[in-house]
Amino acid sequence: MERRRTDCCIVGGGPAGMMLGLLLARAGVDVVVLEKHGDFLRDFRGDTIHPSTLEVIDELGLLEDLSRRNHEEVEQVRAQIGRTSVTVADFRYLPSRCRFLAFMPQWDFLDFLAENAAHEPTFHLLMNTAVTELLYEGERVAGVRARGPEGELEVRALVTIGADGRRSIVRERADLSVREIGAPMDVLWLRLSRRDGDPDLPLGGFIDRGHVLALIRRDHYWQCGYVIPKGGIREIERRGLEALRDALAAIAPFLRDRVGELRGWDDVHLLTVKVDRLHRWYRPGLLCIGDAAHAMSPIGGVGINLAIQDAVAAANVLAPRLRKGTVRTSDLRRIERRRAPPTRWTQALQVFLQNRVIRPTLTSRRRTARLRPPWPIRALARWPALRRIPARIVGMGFRPEHVRPKLRRRGKHVRNDLSRHDVGRIARRLPRSRRGRVSGRPRARGVRPPT
């Protein structure tokens, strides 16, 4: 059996694990990341990169590199509720350099993190390596036992991080208790082709009685999330694929000419929605972050953002401790106390929307009458300035984290200045009469950003 020693062993090569590994390695901490799969290619995973996450990338001096990779930028989120079309969030006024949501396949984002982490001599990524057990020294978690391509492996560490998702083997083996919050819905993910004449809708939703459909525009197709009642997949399958095609065409009529592209149930992917969180995120020698600590509802697409924020908070606390060669349980408690409140607040908002919007819509039996937008949505339509509130909550979160300066080692970082690439991108979006107002200089306080 191979045996290794490291400062920090991270279980899971998702957004939380890869970001934490990158940050710690930049601080000179020896890190081993264990990923059970051979690559990052997982379809229909979260791929929303929020402005607060882009701020972290910017603080690391990597934003220009990320911006060169294929992605979609969304400045506003629109929804059609019944016959009413409304903009529900406007990100153009956020207190951030990046006033938009970025959409990038998660495997591309993870490749980006892995490539930059690989420059650090203290970063070690082991693919095809699945954790089977935790190692203990008395009451303290001292590492993991795993199975990799070459057989069994032991990794002993000063601290072990569970970043292995909502089905976390780490939290199960550590016997950390979970509070199940629940959700009234599941989501069917599928792809339908894009065609000339389709709506100019980078991101949006269609909501009507009995139907909720989210659409994300990709290069050559629409990524569609059709929301169904919790456990309703069996009823959907009983009705047959043709009934699903009809439902999609009814909620979004422009898709009617291509729903036939769904040729079998293999083209439909079920996301079983879970909302939960650990009562306690840690035990001596062990900390859980990201989905391993709190599974989020897909509402707002905030799962990756919270995972990244957890990683930044953990790195800020752990890096100096690991450099000194010791991690106390109080350090792990400090990270939980930092990150648990924004997690609870976000989940509370998601549960409110699930119970007050999604559940009544899915269970509505008045299928003959069009759904009328609730009063908060009507307020957004009447007073556009209110759209900044949901944009702030979704885009920045309740407690955005920032990388400590000592962890921003590689690359030139100029937080407030815009690169020529960014200036050109913004200028191209403006009317010609306003293009001369865009510069790379920081915006003065109180001055509105370009619209």
NORNOR-V680096 format. One line per field, one symbol per residue. phi: phi as a letter, one per 20 degrees, with the letter a starting at -180 (. if undefined). psi: psi as a letter, one per 30 degrees, with the letter a starting at -180 (. if undefined). A space follows every 10 residues. Layout:
phi->???
psi->???
This chain:
phi->.fcccbfcdd eodegfffff ffffffenef cdddcfeebd fcelegcede gfffffgffe mdffffffef bddcecddbd dmdddbeebc efdffbfdea eddbggffff ggfffffffe fedcddelcd fdbedccmee fdqcdcccge ofbdcdbfbd decdnfdgff fffelefdee enbebcceeb dcfecgnfge cgbabccbgn cccdccedgc beeddeecfg mefffffffo ffffgfffff fcgfegecff ffeaffedde defccbbffc ebbgnbbdcm ffeaedfffn legffffffg fffffgefgf fffenbceff ffffffffef gfffffffff fgfgeedfgf ffefdefedf fegfffffff fecgffffff fffffdnebf ecffgfeefe nfdcfeeeff gfffffffee ggfdffeebe effffneffg d
psi->kkklklekjk jkhaeeeeee eeeeefggkk kkkkkflfag jklhlkgkjl eeeeeeeeff ggeeeefflk lkkjflklkj jbgkkkkfkj ffgkilejhl kkkkkeeeee eeeeeeeffk fgkjkjlhjk kelkkkjbfk kgalklkafg alkkjklekk kjhhafhkfe feffhkkkjj elkgllkjkl kklklkflki iekalkklkf kkkkkkkaeg lkjkjjklkk ggeeeeeefl eeeeeeeeee eifffeggff fjflfffkkk jjkkjllkek fllkgkkklb fffjkllfkf hgeeeeeeee eeeeeeeeee eeffgkklef eeeeeefefe efeeeeeeee eeeeefeeee eegkfiffkk kkkleeeeee eejfffffee eeeeeflfik lkkkefghek kkjjefkkle eeeeeeeffl lefffffklg lkkkkfkklk .
